[in-house]
Amino acid sequence: MDFFTLKYGRLSAVARGARGQKKKVALQPFTPFVISLTGSGELKTLKNYEIYENPVCLLGDNLLIGLYVNELLVRLLGRFDPMVRLFDSYKTLVIRLSNKQGFSEQLLRCFEIDLLTDLGYGIVFDHEVSTGAAILEQKLYKYSLEGGFVPAPDVTDSNTVFQGKYLLAIGQGDFSLTSTRMAAKKIVRSALKPLLGDKPLHSRKLFIKPASGNQ
Protein backbone atom coordinates (compact mmCIF):
# COMPACT_ATOMS: atom_id res chain seq x y z
CA MET A 1 0.00 0.00 0.00
CA ASP A 2 0.97 3.63 -0.42
CA PHE A 3 1.18 6.18 2.39
CA PHE A 4 1.35 9.96 2.09
CA THR A 5 3.49 11.05 5.03
CA LEU A 6 4.38 14.42 6.49
CA LYS A 7 8.15 13.87 6.74
CA TYR A 8 8.90 11.52 3.87
CA GLY A 9 6.25 12.23 1.24
CA ARG A 10 4.81 9.24 -0.59
CA LEU A 11 6.17 5.82 0.26
CA SER A 12 5.16 2.21 -0.38
CA ALA A 13 5.04 -0.52 2.23
CA VAL A 14 3.96 -4.13 2.59
CA ALA A 15 1.52 -4.70 5.46
CA ARG A 16 2.31 -8.27 6.46
CA GLY A 17 -0.34 -10.03 8.53
CA ALA A 18 -2.92 -7.34 7.83
CA ARG A 19 -5.57 -9.81 6.67
CA GLY A 20 -7.05 -10.18 10.14
CA GLN A 21 -10.45 -8.54 10.46
CA LYS A 22 -9.34 -5.92 13.02
CA LYS A 23 -6.39 -4.71 11.00
CA LYS A 24 -8.23 -4.96 7.72
CA VAL A 25 -10.85 -2.53 8.98
CA ALA A 26 -8.23 -0.12 10.29
CA LEU A 27 -6.13 0.04 7.12
CA GLN A 28 -8.57 2.05 5.05
CA PRO A 29 -8.13 5.14 2.86
CA PHE A 30 -8.39 8.61 4.46
CA THR A 31 -7.44 7.25 7.89
CA PRO A 32 -4.70 9.21 9.74
CA PHE A 33 -2.00 6.90 11.14
CA VAL A 34 1.23 7.03 13.06
CA ILE A 35 3.37 4.33 11.43
CA SER A 36 6.76 2.67 11.88
CA LEU A 37 8.57 0.98 9.00
CA THR A 38 11.50 -1.36 8.46
CA GLY A 39 13.62 -2.13 5.42
CA SER A 40 16.46 -0.46 3.54
CA GLY A 41 14.99 -0.58 0.02
CA GLU A 42 12.30 1.54 -1.61
CA LEU A 43 9.57 -0.93 -0.60
CA LYS A 44 9.28 -0.88 3.18
CA THR A 45 7.57 -3.23 5.60
CA LEU A 46 4.89 -1.81 7.85
CA LYS A 47 5.96 -2.75 11.36
CA ASN A 48 3.41 -0.97 13.54
CA TYR A 49 0.62 1.51 13.08
CA GLU A 50 -2.04 3.20 15.12
CA ILE A 51 -4.82 5.64 14.36
CA TYR A 52 -4.11 9.07 15.83
CA GLU A 53 -7.31 10.80 14.69
CA ASN A 54 -10.78 9.58 13.84
CA PRO A 55 -11.04 8.03 10.36
CA VAL A 56 -12.59 10.32 7.79
CA CYS A 57 -15.80 9.10 6.16
CA LEU A 58 -16.40 10.21 2.58
CA LEU A 59 -19.67 9.37 0.84
CA GLY A 60 -21.12 9.66 -2.64
CA ASP A 61 -19.37 12.02 -5.05
CA ASN A 62 -17.01 13.17 -2.29
CA LEU A 63 -15.73 9.60 -1.97
CA LEU A 64 -15.09 9.53 -5.73
CA ILE A 65 -13.19 12.82 -5.46
CA GLY A 66 -11.09 11.37 -2.63
CA LEU A 67 -10.24 8.25 -4.64
CA TYR A 68 -9.38 10.40 -7.66
CA VAL A 69 -7.04 12.58 -5.59
CA ASN A 70 -5.39 9.52 -4.06
CA GLU A 71 -4.72 8.13 -7.54
CA LEU A 72 -3.24 11.48 -8.62
CA LEU A 73 -0.84 11.40 -5.67
CA VAL A 74 0.24 7.81 -6.38
CA ARG A 75 0.81 8.59 -10.05
CA LEU A 76 2.52 11.97 -9.74
CA LEU A 77 4.49 12.06 -6.48
CA GLY A 78 7.96 10.61 -6.34
CA ARG A 79 8.92 8.43 -3.40
CA PHE A 80 10.55 9.97 -0.32
CA ASP A 81 10.03 13.56 -1.50
CA PRO A 82 8.63 15.56 1.45
CA MET A 83 5.86 17.98 0.50
CA VAL A 84 4.69 19.56 3.74
CA ARG A 85 2.48 22.21 2.13
CA LEU A 86 0.79 19.67 -0.13
CA PHE A 87 0.33 17.29 2.81
CA ASP A 88 -1.54 20.04 4.68
CA SER A 89 -3.56 20.83 1.56
CA TYR A 90 -4.53 17.17 1.19
CA LYS A 91 -5.53 16.90 4.84
CA THR A 92 -7.65 20.05 4.57
CA LEU A 93 -9.32 18.77 1.42
CA VAL A 94 -10.29 15.44 2.97
CA ILE A 95 -11.64 17.04 6.14
CA ARG A 96 -13.69 19.60 4.20
CA LEU A 97 -15.09 16.90 1.92
CA SER A 98 -16.05 14.90 4.99
CA ASN A 99 -17.71 17.90 6.66
CA LYS A 100 -19.23 19.08 3.36
CA GLN A 101 -17.61 22.48 3.80
CA GLY A 102 -17.95 24.35 0.51
CA PHE A 103 -18.54 23.16 -3.04
CA SER A 104 -16.79 19.85 -3.66
CA GLU A 105 -15.74 20.87 -7.18
CA GLN A 106 -14.18 24.08 -5.89
CA LEU A 107 -12.26 22.18 -3.20
CA LEU A 108 -10.96 19.73 -5.81
CA ARG A 109 -9.85 22.42 -8.25
CA CYS A 110 -7.98 24.30 -5.51
CA PHE A 111 -6.18 21.10 -4.51
CA GLU A 112 -5.25 20.27 -8.11
CA ILE A 113 -3.79 23.76 -8.52
CA ASP A 114 -1.81 23.30 -5.29
CA LEU A 115 -0.58 19.94 -6.56
CA LEU A 116 0.62 21.41 -9.85
CA THR A 117 2.37 24.23 -8.00
CA ASP A 118 4.22 21.88 -5.66
CA LEU A 119 5.27 19.69 -8.58
CA GLY A 120 6.84 22.74 -10.23
CA TYR A 121 4.09 23.28 -12.81
CA GLY A 122 2.20 26.14 -11.21
CA ILE A 123 -0.24 28.12 -13.34
CA VAL A 124 -0.14 31.93 -13.51
CA PHE A 125 -3.69 33.28 -13.73
CA ASP A 126 -3.18 37.04 -13.45
CA HIS A 127 -0.39 37.73 -15.98
CA GLU A 128 0.45 36.63 -19.51
CA VAL A 129 3.16 33.98 -19.33
CA SER A 130 5.11 35.35 -22.33
CA THR A 131 5.05 39.11 -21.76
CA GLY A 132 4.11 39.56 -18.11
CA ALA A 133 1.21 41.83 -19.10
CA ALA A 134 -1.78 41.77 -16.76
CA ILE A 135 -4.70 39.52 -17.69
CA LEU A 136 -7.67 41.68 -18.78
CA GLU A 137 -11.25 40.66 -18.01
CA GLN A 138 -12.70 41.02 -21.52
CA LYS A 139 -9.70 39.67 -23.44
CA LEU A 140 -9.44 36.08 -24.67
CA TYR A 141 -6.51 33.87 -23.74
CA LYS A 142 -5.18 30.48 -24.73
CA TYR A 143 -3.62 28.13 -22.19
CA SER A 144 0.08 27.47 -22.73
CA LEU A 145 1.89 24.39 -21.44
CA GLU A 146 4.54 26.80 -20.14
CA GLY A 147 2.20 27.30 -17.21
CA GLY A 148 0.13 30.31 -18.11
CA PHE A 149 -1.83 32.14 -20.77
CA VAL A 150 -1.12 33.96 -24.00
CA PRO A 151 -3.49 36.13 -26.08
CA ALA A 152 -5.81 34.00 -28.22
CA PRO A 153 -6.11 34.94 -31.90
CA ASP A 154 -9.60 33.44 -32.12
CA VAL A 155 -12.08 31.16 -30.32
CA THR A 156 -11.92 28.17 -32.62
CA ASP A 157 -11.39 25.83 -29.67
CA SER A 158 -13.53 26.57 -26.63
CA ASN A 159 -11.59 23.93 -24.66
CA THR A 160 -8.36 25.95 -24.75
CA VAL A 161 -9.54 29.58 -25.06
CA PHE A 162 -10.85 31.43 -22.00
CA GLN A 163 -12.09 34.90 -21.13
CA GLY A 164 -9.83 36.84 -18.82
CA LYS A 165 -12.46 37.38 -16.14
CA TYR A 166 -12.70 33.64 -15.52
CA LEU A 167 -8.92 33.30 -15.23
CA LEU A 168 -8.80 36.12 -12.69
CA ALA A 169 -11.64 34.51 -10.72
CA ILE A 170 -9.78 31.18 -10.58
CA GLY A 171 -6.64 32.91 -9.38
CA GLN A 172 -8.63 34.55 -6.60
CA GLY A 173 -10.31 31.28 -5.60
CA ASP A 174 -13.75 32.50 -6.68
CA PHE A 175 -15.62 29.57 -8.25
CA SER A 176 -19.13 30.94 -7.76
CA LEU A 177 -19.90 31.00 -11.51
CA THR A 178 -20.51 27.80 -13.45
CA SER A 179 -18.41 29.18 -16.33
CA THR A 180 -15.47 29.67 -13.96
CA ARG A 181 -15.73 26.09 -12.71
CA MET A 182 -15.90 24.76 -16.26
CA ALA A 183 -12.85 26.80 -17.29
CA ALA A 184 -10.89 25.64 -14.24
CA LYS A 185 -11.65 21.99 -14.99
CA LYS A 186 -10.45 22.30 -18.61
CA ILE A 187 -7.31 24.18 -17.62
CA VAL A 188 -6.31 21.77 -14.86
CA ARG A 189 -6.91 18.74 -17.09
CA SER A 190 -4.71 20.29 -19.80
CA ALA A 191 -1.97 20.93 -17.25
CA LEU A 192 -2.14 17.42 -15.78
CA LYS A 193 -2.29 15.57 -19.11
CA PRO A 194 1.44 15.68 -19.99
CA LEU A 195 2.33 14.66 -16.42
CA LEU A 196 -0.02 11.67 -16.41
CA GLY A 197 0.88 10.47 -19.90
CA ASP A 198 -1.31 8.15 -21.94
CA LYS A 199 -2.27 5.83 -19.09
CA PRO A 200 -5.86 6.71 -18.07
CA LEU A 201 -6.89 7.35 -14.49
CA HIS A 202 -9.06 4.46 -13.26
CA SER A 203 -10.89 6.69 -10.77
CA ARG A 204 -12.27 8.92 -13.56
CA LYS A 205 -14.34 5.97 -14.76
CA LEU A 206 -16.24 6.07 -11.47
CA PHE A 207 -17.65 9.50 -12.35
CA ILE A 208 -19.35 8.18 -15.50
CA LYS A 209 -23.04 7.83 -14.79
CA PRO A 210 -24.56 4.52 -16.00
CA ALA A 211 -27.19 4.73 -18.72
CA SER A 212 -30.81 4.21 -17.69
CA GLY A 213 -31.49 0.55 -17.08
CA ASN A 214 -27.80 -0.32 -16.74
CA GLN A 215 -25.89 -1.05 -13.57
C-alpha positions as CSV (number, residue, x, y, z in Angstrom):
1,M,0.0,0.0,0.0
2,D,1.0,3.6,-0.4
3,F,1.2,6.2,2.4
4,F,1.3,10.0,2.1
5,T,3.5,11.0,5.0
6,L,4.4,14.4,6.5
7,K,8.1,13.9,6.7
8,Y,8.9,11.5,3.9
9,G,6.2,12.2,1.2
10,R,4.8,9.2,-0.6
11,L,6.2,5.8,0.3
12,S,5.2,2.2,-0.4
13,A,5.0,-0.5,2.2
14,V,4.0,-4.1,2.6
15,A,1.5,-4.7,5.5
16,R,2.3,-8.3,6.5
17,G,-0.3,-10.0,8.5
18,A,-2.9,-7.3,7.8
19,R,-5.6,-9.8,6.7
20,G,-7.1,-10.2,10.1
21,Q,-10.4,-8.5,10.5
22,K,-9.3,-5.9,13.0
23,K,-6.4,-4.7,11.0
24,K,-8.2,-5.0,7.7
25,V,-10.9,-2.5,9.0
26,A,-8.2,-0.1,10.3
27,L,-6.1,0.0,7.1
28,Q,-8.6,2.0,5.1
29,P,-8.1,5.1,2.9
30,F,-8.4,8.6,4.5
31,T,-7.4,7.3,7.9
32,P,-4.7,9.2,9.7
33,F,-2.0,6.9,11.1
34,V,1.2,7.0,13.1
35,I,3.4,4.3,11.4
36,S,6.8,2.7,11.9
37,L,8.6,1.0,9.0
38,T,11.5,-1.4,8.5
39,G,13.6,-2.1,5.4
40,S,16.5,-0.5,3.5
41,G,15.0,-0.6,0.0
42,E,12.3,1.5,-1.6
43,L,9.6,-0.9,-0.6
44,K,9.3,-0.9,3.2
45,T,7.6,-3.2,5.6
46,L,4.9,-1.8,7.9
47,K,6.0,-2.7,11.4
48,N,3.4,-1.0,13.5
49,Y,0.6,1.5,13.1
50,E,-2.0,3.2,15.1
51,I,-4.8,5.6,14.4
52,Y,-4.1,9.1,15.8
53,E,-7.3,10.8,14.7
54,N,-10.8,9.6,13.8
55,P,-11.0,8.0,10.4
56,V,-12.6,10.3,7.8
57,C,-15.8,9.1,6.2
58,L,-16.4,10.2,2.6
59,L,-19.7,9.4,0.8
60,G,-21.1,9.7,-2.6
61,D,-19.4,12.0,-5.0
62,N,-17.0,13.2,-2.3
63,L,-15.7,9.6,-2.0
64,L,-15.1,9.5,-5.7
65,I,-13.2,12.8,-5.5
66,G,-11.1,11.4,-2.6
67,L,-10.2,8.2,-4.6
68,Y,-9.4,10.4,-7.7
69,V,-7.0,12.6,-5.6
70,N,-5.4,9.5,-4.1
71,E,-4.7,8.1,-7.5
72,L,-3.2,11.5,-8.6
73,L,-0.8,11.4,-5.7
74,V,0.2,7.8,-6.4
75,R,0.8,8.6,-10.0
76,L,2.5,12.0,-9.7
77,L,4.5,12.1,-6.5
78,G,8.0,10.6,-6.3
79,R,8.9,8.4,-3.4
80,F,10.6,10.0,-0.3
81,D,10.0,13.6,-1.5
82,P,8.6,15.6,1.5
83,M,5.9,18.0,0.5
84,V,4.7,19.6,3.7
85,R,2.5,22.2,2.1
86,L,0.8,19.7,-0.1
87,F,0.3,17.3,2.8
88,D,-1.5,20.0,4.7
89,S,-3.6,20.8,1.6
90,Y,-4.5,17.2,1.2
91,K,-5.5,16.9,4.8
92,T,-7.6,20.1,4.6
93,L,-9.3,18.8,1.4
94,V,-10.3,15.4,3.0
95,I,-11.6,17.0,6.1
96,R,-13.7,19.6,4.2
97,L,-15.1,16.9,1.9
98,S,-16.1,14.9,5.0
99,N,-17.7,17.9,6.7
100,K,-19.2,19.1,3.4
101,Q,-17.6,22.5,3.8
102,G,-18.0,24.4,0.5
103,F,-18.5,23.2,-3.0
104,S,-16.8,19.8,-3.7
105,E,-15.7,20.9,-7.2
106,Q,-14.2,24.1,-5.9
107,L,-12.3,22.2,-3.2
108,L,-11.0,19.7,-5.8
109,R,-9.8,22.4,-8.3
110,C,-8.0,24.3,-5.5
111,F,-6.2,21.1,-4.5
112,E,-5.3,20.3,-8.1
113,I,-3.8,23.8,-8.5
114,D,-1.8,23.3,-5.3
115,L,-0.6,19.9,-6.6
116,L,0.6,21.4,-9.9
117,T,2.4,24.2,-8.0
118,D,4.2,21.9,-5.7
119,L,5.3,19.7,-8.6
120,G,6.8,22.7,-10.2
121,Y,4.1,23.3,-12.8
122,G,2.2,26.1,-11.2
123,I,-0.2,28.1,-13.3
124,V,-0.1,31.9,-13.5
125,F,-3.7,33.3,-13.7
126,D,-3.2,37.0,-13.5
127,H,-0.4,37.7,-16.0
128,E,0.5,36.6,-19.5
129,V,3.2,34.0,-19.3
130,S,5.1,35.3,-22.3
131,T,5.0,39.1,-21.8
132,G,4.1,39.6,-18.1
133,A,1.2,41.8,-19.1
134,A,-1.8,41.8,-16.8
135,I,-4.7,39.5,-17.7
136,L,-7.7,41.7,-18.8
137,E,-11.2,40.7,-18.0
138,Q,-12.7,41.0,-21.5
139,K,-9.7,39.7,-23.4
140,L,-9.4,36.1,-24.7
141,Y,-6.5,33.9,-23.7
142,K,-5.2,30.5,-24.7
143,Y,-3.6,28.1,-22.2
144,S,0.1,27.5,-22.7
145,L,1.9,24.4,-21.4
146,E,4.5,26.8,-20.1
147,G,2.2,27.3,-17.2
148,G,0.1,30.3,-18.1
149,F,-1.8,32.1,-20.8
150,V,-1.1,34.0,-24.0
151,P,-3.5,36.1,-26.1
152,A,-5.8,34.0,-28.2
153,P,-6.1,34.9,-31.9
154,D,-9.6,33.4,-32.1
155,V,-12.1,31.2,-30.3
156,T,-11.9,28.2,-32.6
157,D,-11.4,25.8,-29.7
158,S,-13.5,26.6,-26.6
159,N,-11.6,23.9,-24.7
160,T,-8.4,26.0,-24.8
161,V,-9.5,29.6,-25.1
162,F,-10.8,31.4,-22.0
163,Q,-12.1,34.9,-21.1
164,G,-9.8,36.8,-18.8
165,K,-12.5,37.4,-16.1
166,Y,-12.7,33.6,-15.5
167,L,-8.9,33.3,-15.2
168,L,-8.8,36.1,-12.7
169,A,-11.6,34.5,-10.7
170,I,-9.8,31.2,-10.6
171,G,-6.6,32.9,-9.4
172,Q,-8.6,34.6,-6.6
173,G,-10.3,31.3,-5.6
174,D,-13.8,32.5,-6.7
175,F,-15.6,29.6,-8.2
176,S,-19.1,30.9,-7.8
177,L,-19.9,31.0,-11.5
178,T,-20.5,27.8,-13.5
179,S,-18.4,29.2,-16.3
180,T,-15.5,29.7,-14.0
181,R,-15.7,26.1,-12.7
182,M,-15.9,24.8,-16.3
183,A,-12.9,26.8,-17.3
184,A,-10.9,25.6,-14.2
185,K,-11.6,22.0,-15.0
186,K,-10.5,22.3,-18.6
187,I,-7.3,24.2,-17.6
188,V,-6.3,21.8,-14.9
189,R,-6.9,18.7,-17.1
190,S,-4.7,20.3,-19.8
191,A,-2.0,20.9,-17.3
192,L,-2.1,17.4,-15.8
193,K,-2.3,15.6,-19.1
194,P,1.4,15.7,-20.0
195,L,2.3,14.7,-16.4
196,L,0.0,11.7,-16.4
197,G,0.9,10.5,-19.9
198,D,-1.3,8.2,-21.9
199,K,-2.3,5.8,-19.1
200,P,-5.9,6.7,-18.1
201,L,-6.9,7.3,-14.5
202,H,-9.1,4.5,-13.3
203,S,-10.9,6.7,-10.8
204,R,-12.3,8.9,-13.6
205,K,-14.3,6.0,-14.8
206,L,-16.2,6.1,-11.5
207,F,-17.6,9.5,-12.3
208,I,-19.3,8.2,-15.5
209,K,-23.0,7.8,-14.8
210,P,-24.6,4.5,-16.0
211,A,-27.2,4.7,-18.7
212,S,-30.8,4.2,-17.7
213,G,-31.5,0.6,-17.1
214,N,-27.8,-0.3,-16.7
215,Q,-25.9,-1.0,-13.6
